[in-house]
Amino acid sequence: MKPISILLLIMIVFLQSCGLNDREKKLKQQQEEIVKKEQQLMLWEQQLKTKEQKLETEKVSLDSVKKQIDTTSVYNPAITGKWSVKMSCTETSCDGSAIGDTKTEQWYISYNQNTVMVRAYSGAVLLRVYVGTYMNNTLKIIDEKPNPDALIGATLNFIVDGRMDGTREIRQKECKIVYVLSAKKLK
């Protein structure tokens, strides 16, 4: 009986050691997966920090533009009123936009203290409100409520009574669109 119990004990130990090897392999695989996931999370965290820094830089830039807008505007009654603005895309690196795309908007230009206000409409729908300055026959405007995904601004030169020409730029995270503008004052 003793040899059978010893043999039985040896077999039990042997069978348990086989299970240990499988468990060790599974444990190593799980550890490797955890290390890979940690590396992915660290990379993702770095990307988020980079994006956050970029957004903060753009915010500071927009804040400085708004401060300039608040202090340097000149009043010119010739630019106030209703304008028909035709836009033609001349440069794009964004999906969904093509060179040659055109659109027309109606802009209502007014002053609010030292700031030029531009309300852009398509038909009866208010698309956007711009704020800006008018100085040295140049109107510079930016989106009043900037979107972190898209910065929109325009620069127009006052040519003669009732006419302005310029450009409008939309900067998105990884692309931009540039339009040539032609504005005519409506009576």
C-alpha positions as CSV (number, residue, x, y, z in Angstrom):
1,M,0.0,0.0,0.0
2,K,2.8,2.3,0.7
3,P,4.2,2.1,-2.8
4,I,0.8,2.8,-4.3
5,S,0.3,5.9,-2.1
6,I,3.8,7.2,-2.9
7,L,3.1,6.6,-6.6
8,L,-0.2,8.3,-6.3
9,L,1.4,11.3,-4.4
10,I,4.0,11.6,-7.1
11,M,1.4,11.7,-9.8
12,I,-0.7,14.3,-8.0
13,V,2.4,16.5,-7.6
14,F,3.3,16.0,-11.3
15,L,-0.2,16.9,-12.5
16,Q,-0.3,20.0,-10.3
17,S,3.1,21.2,-11.7
18,C,1.7,21.0,-15.3
19,G,-1.1,23.3,-14.3
20,L,1.4,25.7,-12.8
21,N,3.2,26.1,-16.1
22,D,-0.1,26.9,-17.8
23,R,-1.0,29.4,-15.1
24,E,2.4,31.0,-15.3
25,K,2.1,31.4,-19.1
26,K,-1.4,33.0,-18.7
27,L,-0.1,35.3,-16.0
28,K,2.8,36.4,-18.3
29,Q,0.4,37.1,-21.1
30,Q,-1.8,39.1,-18.9
31,Q,1.1,41.1,-17.6
32,E,2.3,41.8,-21.2
33,E,-1.2,43.0,-22.1
34,I,-1.3,45.3,-19.0
35,V,2.1,46.8,-20.0
36,K,0.8,47.4,-23.6
37,K,-2.4,49.0,-22.3
38,E,-0.3,51.2,-19.9
39,Q,1.9,52.3,-22.8
40,Q,-1.2,53.1,-24.9
41,L,-2.7,55.1,-22.0
42,M,0.5,57.1,-21.6
43,L,0.6,57.9,-25.3
44,W,-3.0,58.9,-25.3
45,E,-2.3,61.1,-22.2
46,Q,0.6,62.8,-24.1
47,Q,-1.6,63.5,-27.1
48,L,-4.3,65.0,-24.8
49,K,-1.7,67.2,-23.1
50,T,-0.5,68.4,-26.5
51,K,-4.0,69.2,-27.7
52,E,-4.8,71.0,-24.4
53,Q,-1.6,73.1,-24.8
54,K,-2.6,74.0,-28.4
55,L,-6.1,75.0,-27.4
56,E,-4.7,77.1,-24.5
57,T,-2.3,78.9,-27.0
58,E,-5.2,79.6,-29.4
59,K,-7.3,80.9,-26.5
60,V,-4.6,83.3,-25.5
61,S,-4.2,84.4,-29.1
62,L,-8.0,85.0,-29.4
63,D,-8.1,86.9,-26.1
64,S,-5.3,89.2,-27.2
65,V,-7.1,89.9,-30.5
66,K,-10.3,90.7,-28.6
67,K,-8.3,93.1,-26.4
68,Q,-7.0,94.8,-29.5
69,I,-10.6,95.0,-30.9
70,D,-11.9,96.6,-27.7
71,T,-9.3,99.4,-27.8
72,T,-8.3,100.3,-31.3
73,S,-11.5,100.6,-33.4
74,V,-12.3,103.7,-35.5
75,Y,-15.9,104.7,-36.3
76,N,-16.8,104.9,-40.0
77,P,-20.5,105.3,-40.8
78,A,-19.9,104.2,-44.4
79,I,-19.5,100.6,-43.4
80,T,-22.7,100.3,-41.3
81,G,-25.8,98.8,-42.9
82,K,-26.7,95.8,-45.0
83,W,-24.1,94.2,-47.3
84,S,-24.3,91.3,-49.8
85,V,-21.1,89.3,-49.4
86,K,-20.1,86.8,-52.0
87,M,-17.5,84.2,-51.1
88,S,-15.4,81.9,-53.3
89,C,-13.2,79.2,-52.0
90,T,-9.6,79.6,-53.2
91,E,-7.7,77.3,-50.9
92,T,-8.7,74.3,-48.9
93,S,-7.2,71.3,-47.2
94,C,-10.5,70.2,-45.4
95,D,-12.8,67.4,-46.4
96,G,-16.2,68.5,-47.6
97,S,-14.8,71.7,-49.1
98,A,-13.6,72.3,-52.7
99,I,-11.8,75.1,-54.5
100,G,-14.4,77.1,-56.4
101,D,-17.2,76.6,-53.9
102,T,-19.3,79.8,-53.6
103,K,-21.8,81.1,-51.3
104,T,-23.6,84.4,-50.6
105,E,-24.5,85.9,-47.2
106,Q,-26.1,89.1,-46.0
107,W,-24.1,90.9,-43.4
108,Y,-25.5,93.6,-41.1
109,I,-22.7,95.7,-39.9
110,S,-23.1,98.0,-36.9
111,Y,-21.1,99.4,-34.0
112,N,-21.4,98.6,-30.3
113,Q,-19.3,101.3,-28.6
114,N,-15.7,100.8,-30.1
115,T,-16.4,97.3,-31.5
116,V,-17.7,96.5,-35.0
117,M,-20.5,93.9,-34.9
118,V,-21.3,91.8,-38.0
119,R,-24.3,89.6,-38.1
120,A,-24.1,87.1,-41.0
121,Y,-27.3,85.7,-42.4
122,S,-28.2,83.1,-45.1
123,G,-31.8,84.1,-45.9
124,A,-33.5,84.6,-42.6
125,V,-31.1,82.3,-40.6
126,L,-28.4,83.9,-38.5
127,L,-25.3,82.0,-39.2
128,R,-22.7,83.7,-37.1
129,V,-21.9,87.0,-35.3
130,Y,-18.4,88.5,-35.8
131,V,-16.7,91.2,-33.7
132,G,-13.9,93.3,-34.9
133,T,-12.2,96.6,-35.6
134,Y,-12.2,99.1,-38.4
135,M,-8.9,101.0,-38.8
136,N,-7.0,102.4,-41.8
137,N,-9.8,101.4,-44.2
138,T,-9.5,97.8,-43.1
139,L,-12.2,95.8,-41.3
140,K,-10.9,92.8,-39.3
141,I,-13.4,90.5,-37.7
142,I,-13.4,87.2,-35.8
143,D,-16.2,84.8,-34.7
144,E,-17.8,86.3,-31.5
145,K,-18.1,82.9,-29.9
146,P,-15.0,81.0,-31.1
147,N,-15.4,77.2,-31.4
148,P,-12.3,75.3,-30.2
149,D,-12.6,73.1,-33.3
150,A,-12.7,76.0,-35.8
151,L,-11.4,79.6,-35.7
152,I,-13.1,81.9,-38.2
153,G,-12.0,85.4,-39.2
154,A,-12.1,87.8,-42.1
155,T,-10.2,90.9,-43.3
156,L,-11.9,93.3,-45.7
157,N,-10.5,96.5,-47.3
158,F,-12.9,99.3,-47.8
159,I,-12.4,100.3,-51.5
160,V,-15.0,102.9,-52.2
161,D,-18.4,103.8,-50.9
162,G,-20.5,100.6,-51.0
163,R,-17.7,98.1,-51.8
164,M,-15.2,96.0,-49.8
165,D,-12.9,93.1,-50.8
166,G,-10.9,90.7,-48.7
167,T,-10.5,87.2,-47.4
168,R,-12.2,84.9,-44.9
169,E,-10.2,82.1,-43.2
170,I,-11.5,79.1,-41.4
171,R,-8.8,77.2,-39.4
172,Q,-9.7,73.8,-38.1
173,K,-7.5,71.4,-36.1
174,E,-5.7,70.0,-39.1
175,C,-6.9,72.0,-42.1
176,K,-7.9,75.4,-43.3
177,I,-10.2,77.0,-45.9
178,V,-9.7,80.4,-47.5
179,Y,-12.4,82.4,-49.3
180,V,-12.0,85.5,-51.4
181,L,-14.8,88.0,-50.4
182,S,-16.5,90.7,-52.4
183,A,-19.0,92.8,-50.5
184,K,-21.5,95.3,-51.9
185,K,-23.6,97.6,-49.7
186,L,-27.3,97.2,-50.2
187,K,-29.7,100.2,-50.1
